[in-house]
């Protein structure tokens, strides 16, 4: 079965400039815990989950008027509509996600495949395996931070400065199963004679 036959196409989404309150209201109305975040052209730039709202907004004391772009997850796990459902299943397992977006050209949102959709494709046993693997991230205990050495304490301010700079201009990372990556271009070396 192909992803386009299984995906839900009636997908609500929010824009990066929308308030978190709107995303939460939409989640409540639709009875979902996940929304794609799309640009005006319906290009996916991230996702927001109820967990993102709880951990990155509420727990940090941010107001409900905070922009979605400030709390969304920028990594997008996706497949193509013409891919086999097994591709979406592998993406769920590999990235420990219970939902995978189906994207068309230029990251255009076409639909969503959820873990609960897999039994409809006759993959009930596989859905159980996927659920087990996705749940592994929930069972993982937080790791304790190792003690910092004197050398790392001296370099920490530089590292913090760099992360603040790059943090403001974070790019969306799309992990798309089945897409071939274009070959890297190699620079021609000059031979000095």
Rosetta blueprint (number, residue, H / E / L):
1 X L
2 X E
3 X H
4 X H
5 X H
6 X H
7 X L
8 X E
9 X L
10 X L
11 X L
12 X L
13 X E
14 X E
15 X L
16 X L
17 X L
18 X L
19 X E
20 X H
21 X H
22 X H
23 X H
24 X H
25 X H
26 X H
27 X H
28 X H
29 X H
30 X H
31 X L
32 X L
33 X L
34 X E
35 X E
36 X E
37 X E
38 X E
39 X L
40 X L
41 X L
42 X L
43 X E
44 X E
45 X E
46 X E
47 X E
48 X E
49 X E
50 X H
51 X H
52 X H
53 X H
54 X H
55 X H
56 X H
57 X H
58 X H
59 X L
60 X L
61 X L
62 X L
63 X L
64 X L
65 X L
66 X L
67 X E
68 X H
69 X H
70 X H
71 X L
72 X L
73 X E
74 X L
75 X E
76 X E
77 X E
78 X E
79 X E
80 X L
81 X L
82 X L
83 X L
84 X E
85 X H
86 X H
87 X H
88 X H
89 X H
90 X H
91 X H
92 X H
93 X H
94 X H
95 X H
96 X L
97 X L
98 X L
99 X E
100 X E
101 X E
102 X E
103 X E
104 X L
105 X H
106 X H
107 X H
108 X E
109 X E
110 X E
111 X E
112 X E
113 X E
114 X E
115 X H
116 X H
117 X H
118 X H
119 X H
120 X H
121 X H
122 X L
123 X L
124 X H
125 X H
126 X H
127 X H
128 X H
129 X H
130 X H
131 X H
132 X H
133 X H
134 X H
135 X H
136 X H
137 X H
138 X H
139 X H
140 X L
141 X L
142 X L
143 X L
144 X L
145 X L
146 X L
147 X L
148 X L
149 X L
150 X H
151 X H
152 X H
153 X H
154 X H
155 X H
156 X H
157 X H
158 X H
159 X H
160 X H
161 X H
162 X H
163 X H
164 X H
165 X H
166 X H
167 X H
168 X H
169 X L
170 X L
171 X L
172 X L
173 X E
174 X E
175 X E
176 X E
177 X L
178 X L
179 X L
180 X L
181 X L
182 X L
183 X L
184 X L
185 X L
186 X L
187 X L
188 X L
189 X L
190 X L
191 X L
192 X L
193 X L
